[in-house]
Amino acid sequence: MFLCLLIQGRTVSAQVPQSEAPDNKRTDLDPSQKTADATITVHVEVSAEGMTKLPTGSTIRIKGDEKSCKNLEQEQSLNSDRATFSSLPICKVKLKIYITGFDGKVLSVDLAKYKDPMKILVKSAGVPVVN
């Protein structure tokens, strides 16, 4: 009889209703915090109006445009008309494009709307076009 009570006691103690079971999920994180630390890699392809290839020495600089990205600043050479920026926070940035023979161009971009790759056509006069 003692054995039956012992087994019965274990069975009862092992059965915990789901509503009383401990919840191991973290609920203290706000959903906006989860994406605030997210980063992306941005591939940029640049072409210049009237040129088949960008001249040597052409560069692109990316700089953060808001508080969450204020320390962001990177520069890349436009080798083969392309540049890659890694580990960028998802925020608004300014792209400064320097192509030999053209005036410097500035373009504002929201990385939350980024589509791979970012294609930019720089015109000799006027604002660059992003596709």
GUFI-382515 format. One line per field, with one value per residue: x, y, z of N, C-alpha, C in turn; chain. Coordinates in steps of 0.05 Angstrom, whole numbers, plus 5000, padded with zeros to 4 digits. Layout:
N
n_x (X / ...)
n_y (Y / ...)
n_z (Z / ...)
ca_x (X / ...)
ca_y (Y / ...)
ca_z (Z / ...)
c_x (X / ...)
c_y (Y / ...)
c_z (Z / ...)
unit (A / ...)
! end
This chain:
131
n_x (5016 / 5039 / 5075 / 5040 / 5018 / 5064 / 5078 / 5032 / 5034 / 5079 / 5060 / 5019 / 5047 / 5078 / 5044 / 5028 / 4985 / 4979 / 4968 / 4992 / 5044 / 5114 / 5134 / 5181 / 5192 / 5218 / 5190 / 5202 / 5225 / 5215 / 5182 / 5203 / 5255 / 5279 / 5289 / 5320 / 5374 / 5387 / 5425 / 5447 / 5475 / 5495 / 5493 / 5518 / 5510 / 5537 / 5528 / 5547 / 5519 / 5529 / 5577 / 5613 / 5642 / 5662 / 5708 / 5776 / 5789 / 5740 / 5692 / 5648 / 5612 / 5582 / 5538 / 5510 / 5444 / 5410 / 5395 / 5402 / 5440 / 5482 / 5537 / 5554 / 5596 / 5626 / 5671 / 5681 / 5717 / 5696 / 5703 / 5701 / 5653 / 5622 / 5604 / 5608 / 5576 / 5582 / 5547 / 5511 / 5468 / 5397 / 5372 / 5362 / 5405 / 5458 / 5484 / 5544 / 5570 / 5626 / 5650 / 5700 / 5706 / 5654 / 5608 / 5606 / 5556 / 5498 / 5455 / 5396 / 5376 / 5333 / 5348 / 5313 / 5280 / 5311 / 5331 / 5362 / 5408 / 5426 / 5416 / 5446 / 5441 / 5481 / 5474 / 5500 / 5480 / 5436 / 5395 / 5417 / 5390 / 5355 / 5345)
n_y (4976 / 5025 / 5032 / 5040 / 5091 / 5122 / 5120 / 5141 / 5192 / 5214 / 5216 / 5252 / 5298 / 5307 / 5323 / 5382 / 5434 / 5469 / 5524 / 5536 / 5525 / 5544 / 5602 / 5608 / 5645 / 5708 / 5768 / 5819 / 5851 / 5902 / 5902 / 5940 / 5946 / 5899 / 5903 / 5947 / 5938 / 5912 / 5898 / 5911 / 5891 / 5931 / 5935 / 5973 / 5999 / 6041 / 6085 / 6131 / 6183 / 6183 / 6155 / 6094 / 6068 / 6081 / 6133 / 6122 / 6130 / 6147 / 6154 / 6134 / 6157 / 6142 / 6168 / 6173 / 6198 / 6211 / 6210 / 6157 / 6137 / 6172 / 6166 / 6138 / 6131 / 6117 / 6103 / 6084 / 6060 / 6063 / 6012 / 5976 / 6000 / 5990 / 5984 / 5959 / 5961 / 5939 / 5914 / 5956 / 5999 / 6000 / 6054 / 6124 / 6152 / 6192 / 6193 / 6208 / 6221 / 6218 / 6229 / 6229 / 6285 / 6301 / 6342 / 6336 / 6294 / 6290 / 6248 / 6228 / 6170 / 6120 / 6066 / 6027 / 6018 / 5993 / 5957 / 5902 / 5900 / 5969 / 6014 / 6068 / 6124 / 6173 / 6238 / 6288 / 6338 / 6357 / 6316 / 6253 / 6189 / 6138 / 6069)
n_z (5000 / 5015 / 4974 / 4931 / 4945 / 4944 / 4889 / 4868 / 4890 / 4864 / 4812 / 4815 / 4832 / 4787 / 4749 / 4725 / 4714 / 4651 / 4656 / 4704 / 4696 / 4694 / 4657 / 4609 / 4571 / 4549 / 4565 / 4574 / 4535 / 4491 / 4427 / 4390 / 4408 / 4394 / 4339 / 4337 / 4345 / 4300 / 4241 / 4173 / 4110 / 4058 / 3990 / 3939 / 3874 / 3828 / 3775 / 3723 / 3686 / 3617 / 3620 / 3612 / 3649 / 3717 / 3734 / 3759 / 3828 / 3845 / 3897 / 3951 / 4006 / 4068 / 4116 / 4180 / 4192 / 4234 / 4305 / 4324 / 4290 / 4290 / 4297 / 4254 / 4200 / 4141 / 4087 / 4020 / 3963 / 3896 / 3867 / 3808 / 3799 / 3844 / 3914 / 3981 / 4043 / 4107 / 4165 / 4179 / 4216 / 4215 / 4190 / 4174 / 4125 / 4096 / 4032 / 4002 / 3941 / 3903 / 3842 / 3795 / 3754 / 3760 / 3798 / 3870 / 3897 / 3938 / 3973 / 4006 / 4042 / 4065 / 4101 / 4119 / 4077 / 4041 / 3983 / 3954 / 3900 / 3917 / 3867 / 3837 / 3795 / 3774 / 3753 / 3709 / 3718 / 3768 / 3814 / 3839 / 3817 / 3848 / 3844)
ca_x (5000 / 5057 / 5086 / 5019 / 5016 / 5088 / 5076 / 5010 / 5044 / 5096 / 5044 / 5004 / 5065 / 5089 / 5024 / 5024 / 4968 / 4993 / 4965 / 5010 / 5072 / 5130 / 5137 / 5209 / 5195 / 5224 / 5169 / 5210 / 5236 / 5196 / 5187 / 5220 / 5282 / 5290 / 5299 / 5338 / 5402 / 5391 / 5443 / 5445 / 5497 / 5484 / 5508 / 5512 / 5520 / 5536 / 5534 / 5547 / 5508 / 5548 / 5602 / 5609 / 5655 / 5669 / 5737 / 5791 / 5789 / 5713 / 5686 / 5622 / 5613 / 5556 / 5539 / 5484 / 5428 / 5393 / 5408 / 5410 / 5462 / 5499 / 5566 / 5560 / 5609 / 5644 / 5677 / 5690 / 5724 / 5677 / 5717 / 5682 / 5627 / 5606 / 5615 / 5592 / 5578 / 5572 / 5539 / 5499 / 5442 / 5375 / 5364 / 5365 / 5433 / 5464 / 5505 / 5558 / 5582 / 5647 / 5659 / 5719 / 5693 / 5627 / 5606 / 5597 / 5527 / 5488 / 5430 / 5386 / 5365 / 5323 / 5356 / 5291 / 5268 / 5333 / 5327 / 5389 / 5427 / 5417 / 5428 / 5445 / 5450 / 5489 / 5471 / 5519 / 5466 / 5412 / 5397 / 5420 / 5366 / 5359 / 5326)
ca_y (5000 / 5048 / 5035 / 5052 / 5119 / 5135 / 5122 / 5160 / 5219 / 5224 / 5221 / 5277 / 5321 / 5311 / 5335 / 5411 / 5445 / 5488 / 5551 / 5541 / 5519 / 5568 / 5612 / 5615 / 5665 / 5735 / 5787 / 5846 / 5865 / 5916 / 5894 / 5959 / 5942 / 5876 / 5911 / 5970 / 5929 / 5897 / 5910 / 5900 / 5896 / 5946 / 5934 / 5997 / 6000 / 6069 / 6091 / 6160 / 6190 / 6187 / 6140 / 6065 / 6059 / 6104 / 6138 / 6115 / 6150 / 6154 / 6143 / 6138 / 6159 / 6140 / 6181 / 6172 / 6223 / 6214 / 6204 / 6129 / 6131 / 6196 / 6159 / 6122 / 6144 / 6099 / 6111 / 6062 / 6065 / 6051 / 5993 / 5963 / 6015 / 5979 / 5986 / 5944 / 5971 / 5918 / 5919 / 5983 / 6000 / 6006 / 6082 / 6143 / 6159 / 6208 / 6182 / 6228 / 6207 / 6234 / 6217 / 6247 / 6299 / 6310 / 6355 / 6317 / 6291 / 6281 / 6234 / 6217 / 6144 / 6106 / 6038 / 6010 / 6012 / 5983 / 5933 / 5894 / 5921 / 5996 / 6024 / 6097 / 6136 / 6201 / 6255 / 6310 / 6360 / 6347 / 6297 / 6225 / 6173 / 6112 / 6048)
ca_z (5000 / 5016 / 4947 / 4914 / 4952 / 4934 / 4860 / 4863 / 4897 / 4843 / 4789 / 4821 / 4832 / 4761 / 4732 / 4730 / 4693 / 4634 / 4665 / 4727 / 4688 / 4692 / 4630 / 4606 / 4550 / 4558 / 4556 / 4582 / 4513 / 4473 / 4400 / 4376 / 4417 / 4380 / 4313 / 4340 / 4343 / 4275 / 4221 / 4147 / 4091 / 4036 / 3965 / 3923 / 3847 / 3819 / 3747 / 3717 / 3661 / 3596 / 3624 / 3613 / 3674 / 3733 / 3734 / 3782 / 3849 / 3852 / 3923 / 3963 / 4036 / 4081 / 4142 / 4194 / 4190 / 4257 / 4331 / 4328 / 4272 / 4288 / 4296 / 4230 / 4178 / 4127 / 4060 / 4003 / 3935 / 3878 / 3850 / 3790 / 3802 / 3866 / 3942 / 4001 / 4070 / 4125 / 4193 / 4182 / 4230 / 4197 / 4197 / 4152 / 4121 / 4072 / 4015 / 3987 / 3919 / 3890 / 3816 / 3781 / 3731 / 3767 / 3824 / 3890 / 3899 / 3964 / 3970 / 4031 / 4038 / 4089 / 4098 / 4125 / 4052 / 4024 / 3966 / 3944 / 3908 / 3913 / 3842 / 3836 / 3771 / 3780 / 3730 / 3709 / 3731 / 3781 / 3836 / 3831 / 3816 / 3861 / 3836)
c_x (5017 / 5069 / 5065 / 5017 / 5040 / 5086 / 5054 / 5019 / 5062 / 5081 / 5030 / 5023 / 5077 / 5070 / 5018 / 5007 / 4984 / 4991 / 4983 / 5039 / 5088 / 5134 / 5166 / 5213 / 5201 / 5203 / 5177 / 5221 / 5213 / 5202 / 5204 / 5249 / 5295 / 5301 / 5318 / 5367 / 5407 / 5409 / 5439 / 5471 / 5484 / 5504 / 5499 / 5525 / 5516 / 5543 / 5532 / 5536 / 5530 / 5574 / 5596 / 5621 / 5663 / 5699 / 5750 / 5791 / 5761 / 5706 / 5657 / 5625 / 5585 / 5558 / 5511 / 5470 / 5410 / 5407 / 5418 / 5434 / 5483 / 5529 / 5574 / 5573 / 5630 / 5648 / 5688 / 5698 / 5703 / 5692 / 5697 / 5654 / 5610 / 5620 / 5596 / 5598 / 5566 / 5564 / 5528 / 5473 / 5421 / 5364 / 5367 / 5394 / 5435 / 5487 / 5517 / 5575 / 5601 / 5657 / 5677 / 5705 / 5665 / 5628 / 5598 / 5567 / 5520 / 5460 / 5421 / 5371 / 5356 / 5329 / 5334 / 5276 / 5288 / 5325 / 5354 / 5389 / 5414 / 5431 / 5424 / 5456 / 5456 / 5488 / 5491 / 5506 / 5440 / 5417 / 5401 / 5394 / 5372 / 5337 / 5326)
c_y (5025 / 5053 / 5048 / 5082 / 5134 / 5140 / 5143 / 5188 / 5231 / 5231 / 5248 / 5301 / 5327 / 5324 / 5363 / 5422 / 5467 / 5517 / 5557 / 5535 / 5544 / 5576 / 5621 / 5635 / 5692 / 5754 / 5815 / 5863 / 5877 / 5907 / 5914 / 5956 / 5919 / 5884 / 5934 / 5963 / 5914 / 5913 / 5897 / 5905 / 5909 / 5945 / 5957 / 5994 / 6028 / 6070 / 6121 / 6164 / 6196 / 6172 / 6110 / 6054 / 6084 / 6108 / 6129 / 6137 / 6158 / 6140 / 6148 / 6138 / 6157 / 6151 / 6180 / 6199 / 6228 / 6206 / 6176 / 6121 / 6154 / 6189 / 6143 / 6139 / 6124 / 6109 / 6087 / 6073 / 6051 / 6034 / 5978 / 5975 / 6005 / 5984 / 5969 / 5955 / 5949 / 5928 / 5947 / 5981 / 6008 / 6034 / 6098 / 6151 / 6179 / 6195 / 6206 / 6214 / 6226 / 6219 / 6238 / 6259 / 6308 / 6325 / 6333 / 6317 / 6280 / 6270 / 6223 / 6191 / 6133 / 6076 / 6018 / 6002 / 6001 / 5957 / 5927 / 5889 / 5949 / 6007 / 6054 / 6107 / 6166 / 6216 / 6278 / 6335 / 6349 / 6326 / 6269 / 6210 / 6146 / 6093 / 6026)
c_z (5000 / 4989 / 4928 / 4920 / 4942 / 4904 / 4854 / 4869 / 4876 / 4818 / 4792 / 4820 / 4805 / 4742 / 4740 / 4708 / 4677 / 4644 / 4689 / 4720 / 4686 / 4662 / 4627 / 4584 / 4562 / 4547 / 4563 / 4559 / 4496 / 4445 / 4384 / 4384 / 4401 / 4353 / 4315 / 4337 / 4317 / 4256 / 4194 / 4131 / 4067 / 4012 / 3948 / 3895 / 3837 / 3790 / 3743 / 3689 / 3640 / 3599 / 3625 / 3639 / 3690 / 3733 / 3760 / 3802 / 3857 / 3879 / 3931 / 3993 / 4046 / 4109 / 4154 / 4194 / 4214 / 4282 / 4333 / 4310 / 4271 / 4287 / 4272 / 4209 / 4166 / 4099 / 4045 / 3975 / 3918 / 3858 / 3834 / 3793 / 3825 / 3893 / 3959 / 4028 / 4088 / 4152 / 4197 / 4198 / 4210 / 4205 / 4171 / 4150 / 4097 / 4058 / 4000 / 3966 / 3905 / 3865 / 3802 / 3756 / 3737 / 3793 / 3844 / 3893 / 3927 / 3961 / 3997 / 4025 / 4064 / 4085 / 4106 / 4099 / 4032 / 4009 / 3953 / 3914 / 3904 / 3888 / 3841 / 3809 / 3778 / 3753 / 3732 / 3721 / 3743 / 3803 / 3825 / 3833 / 3829 / 3852 / 3856)
unit (A / A / A / A / A / A / A / A / A / A / A / A / A / A / A / A / A / A / A / A / A / A / A / A / A / A / A / A / A / A / A / A / A / A / A / A / A / A / A / A / A / A / A / A / A / A / A / A / A / A / A / A / A / A / A / A / A / A / A / A / A / A / A / A / A / A / A / A / A / A / A / A / A / A / A / A / A / A / A / A / A / A / A / A / A / A / A / A / A / A / A / A / A / A / A / A / A / A / A / A / A / A / A / A / A / A / A / A / A / A / A / A / A / A / A / A / A / A / A / A / A / A / A / A / A / A / A / A / A / A / A)
! end
